[in-house]
Amino acid sequence: MKLSARNQIKGTVISVTEGAVNGIVKIGFAGEVISATISMASIKELGLAEGKEAVAVIKATEVDRKS
């Protein structure tokens, strides 16, 4: 699949918190954690689960790391 997003972070799913409509997925990489709120339909369609490898794709002109 071709993506225009250049910010792609490979890691491992460390948790999935399910909600009624959306869920929160946390991905660990290089000692850091990134989290995203996505639809439950997408979580299930992508097969996201703790321990699975995943790639966070961020389509933005700037990504900042806040300490």
C-alpha positions as CSV (number, residue, x, y, z in Angstrom):
1,M,0.0,0.0,0.0
2,K,1.3,3.4,-0.9
3,L,1.1,6.1,1.8
4,S,1.9,9.8,1.6
5,A,2.5,10.0,5.3
6,R,6.2,10.1,6.1
7,N,5.9,9.8,9.8
8,Q,5.7,6.0,10.3
9,I,6.6,4.6,13.7
10,K,7.1,0.8,14.0
11,G,6.5,-0.7,17.4
12,T,4.5,-3.2,19.5
13,V,1.0,-2.8,20.8
14,I,1.3,-2.5,24.6
15,S,-2.4,-2.0,25.3
16,V,-5.9,-1.6,23.8
17,T,-8.6,0.0,25.9
18,E,-11.9,-0.7,24.3
19,G,-14.9,1.7,24.4
20,A,-18.4,1.6,23.0
21,V,-17.4,3.4,19.8
22,N,-13.7,4.2,20.0
23,G,-10.7,2.7,21.7
24,I,-7.3,3.8,22.7
25,V,-4.3,2.0,21.3
26,K,-0.8,2.4,22.8
27,I,2.2,1.4,20.8
28,G,5.7,1.1,22.4
29,F,8.9,1.8,20.4
30,A,12.5,2.6,21.4
31,G,11.5,3.2,25.1
32,E,8.7,5.6,24.2
33,V,4.9,5.2,23.9
34,I,2.5,6.7,21.4
35,S,-1.3,6.5,21.9
36,A,-4.2,7.1,19.5
37,T,-7.9,7.1,19.7
38,I,-9.4,5.1,16.8
39,S,-12.7,3.5,16.1
40,M,-13.5,0.1,17.5
41,A,-14.3,-1.1,13.9
42,S,-10.7,-0.2,12.9
43,I,-9.2,-1.9,15.9
44,K,-11.0,-5.1,15.0
45,E,-10.4,-4.8,11.3
46,L,-6.6,-4.2,11.8
47,G,-6.4,-7.0,14.4
48,L,-4.8,-4.8,17.0
49,A,-4.0,-6.6,20.2
50,E,-1.4,-6.5,23.0
51,G,1.9,-7.9,21.8
52,K,1.3,-7.6,18.1
53,E,3.5,-5.5,15.9
54,A,2.0,-2.4,14.5
55,V,3.0,0.8,12.6
56,A,1.6,4.2,13.7
57,V,1.1,6.4,10.7
58,I,0.9,10.1,11.4
59,K,0.0,12.4,8.6
60,A,1.1,15.8,9.8
61,T,3.6,18.5,8.8
62,E,5.1,18.5,12.2
63,V,5.3,16.0,15.1
64,D,6.6,17.1,18.5
65,R,7.8,15.1,21.4
66,K,6.6,16.6,24.7
67,S,8.5,15.6,27.9
